[in-house]
Amino acid sequence: MSALPSGTERAIEGLRAEALEHGTRYIYDRIGERLAPWGEAGRARCRADLNWHLDFLLGAVAAGHPGPFVDYLSWLVELMRNYEVPGDSVDGLASLLQERLTGEQWAEVAPILAAGTQALIRRAMASASSAGDVLRTPSADSGVGHAMRQQLVAALVAGDSVRAAGIVSEVTRESGYIRMGERLVQPVMSAIGEMWQRREISVAQEHLASAIIHQLLVREFVSAPFADPVPRSVLLACVANNHHQLGLRILADAFELKGWSVQFLGADTPTADLLRQVENTRPDLVALSLSLGRQIPVLKDVVARIRERLGPESPRIIAGGPGLAGLGFLCSRLGLDGCYPNITSVPEIWP
Ligand code: B12
C-alpha cells in the first residue's frame, strides 16, 4: 500500500481554495437572505464548514467508502438544526468537483457525494436523538445499569466530583477497572457529547466532565490489581489532530494492568515523531486512535509508512475510537491488522 495520497485526493486538495469560494457563493445565491442575520461572520463560518466537508470527503476517498462522509453529514445536520442554522447541501461542492475533476476521479467521488446527499435528506426528516438513547446502546449494556449511567451523567453535568467518584468506585468494585471504563465511562461521555451537541450543556460543562472523569480514572487505576509483567510491549497514540485521548488512556491502562510494557503518547501525535518512536523502540503492538472520520487519511498514511519502513519486522497495528465507529469493515483497506470498537474486543486484552 502506498503512503502517498491518491491522485483523486491530491486533485481535491488542489481545488480546496476554489471549492470554498465556489461553495460559499453557491449557498449564498440560494439562501443568502436567511443567512443575512450572521453578516460577514456567516460567510466565514460557511467557508469553515465547507473546509470540514472537504476533510471528511477526503476521509471517505481514502477509505474507499462513503461511511466517514455520511456519518459526518448526519452529525452536522443535527448540530445545525440545534443551532438554528438553515439547511445544508453538498450541491455546490459537487458542481465544482464534477466540472474540474477528470472523469475517472469524478467516478470515485460522485457516489460518496450522492450518499452524503441521501444522508442529509434522511436525517433532516428524522427526529432528533436523545442522550437517553446513547445510554441504552447495546454495546454499553450488561454489567452496568442504565440508572447508574444516568446518575453519573447528572453528577458530571453538575460538576459534582464527590458524587461522581462514589459511582465510579462502586462500578469499579463490582465490574473491575476495564469494564468500568468501557461500560460506564464510554456511554456516559457519549451522552455528555450528545448533550453538548444539543446545546443542553456548555463547552465548560463538557470540559469539566472530561476533567473529573480523567482524575477518577487515575484514582481507580492506581488501586487496581496489576498482573505480573509479561515480555510484551505496546505503543499507543492518537493520530495527528485527534485531541480525544481519554479512550486510548483507558486502553493503555488495560495493557498495563495485564503486565505489558506501555508507551502512551497521548493526543495529537505528529506522524513523523510517531514513526520515529516506533522505529526506535520496536513495540510488539501499535494501537492508534482517531476521533473523527477526517483523520482517516492520516491513519492510512501512518500505517503505510510503518510498513514501508519496517517491512516484515512491522509490529501488529490496530486502531479504534469514535472516528472508526461502525466502520470496522474498512480495517484491511486501511492496512490495519485489527479494528476494534472497544477494549474488551482487543484479543490481546480479552483473549
Ligand atoms: C471529551 C470530548 C472532547 C474533548 C477531549 C478531551 C480529552 N482529553 O480526551 C475535547 C474538548 C478536546 C474535544 C474536542 C472536539 N470534539 Co469532542 N468529544 C468529547 C466527548 C464528549 C467524549 C470523548 C470521550 O472521552 N469519550 C470516552 C471514551 C472512553 O470513549 P471513546 O473515546 O469512544 O473510547 C472508547 C472506544 O472508542 C475505544 N477506543 C478509543 N480509541 C481506541 C483505540 C484502539 C486501538 C482501540 C482498540 C479502541 C479504542 O475504547 C474506549 C473505551 O471503550 C465525545 C463524545 C463521544 N461520543 O465520544 C465528543 C465528540 C467525539 N467530539 C466531537 C467534536 C465535534 C469535537 C470538536 C470538533 C469540537 C470543536 N468544535 O472543536 C473537537 C475536535 C478536536 C480534535 N481535533 O480532535 C464530536 C464528533 C462528532 C462527529 N461525528 O464527527 C463528538 C462525538 C461529540 C458530539 N456528539 O458531537 N472533544
Boltz pocket constraint, residues with backbone or C-beta under 6 A from the ligand:
constraints:
  - pocket:
      binder: B
      contacts: [[A, 71], [A, 72], [A, 75], [A, 181], [A, 182], [A, 185], [A, 186], [A, 189], [A, 190], [A, 191], [A, 192], [A, 193], [A, 194], [A, 197], [A, 206], [A, 207], [A, 210], [A, 241], [A, 242], [A, 243], [A, 244], [A, 245], [A, 246], [A, 247], [A, 248], [A, 250], [A, 251], [A, 287], [A, 288], [A, 289], [A, 290], [A, 291], [A, 292], [A, 293], [A, 318], [A, 319], [A, 320], [A, 321], [A, 322], [A, 339], [A, 340], [A, 341], [A, 342], [A, 343], [A, 346]]
      max_distance: 6.0
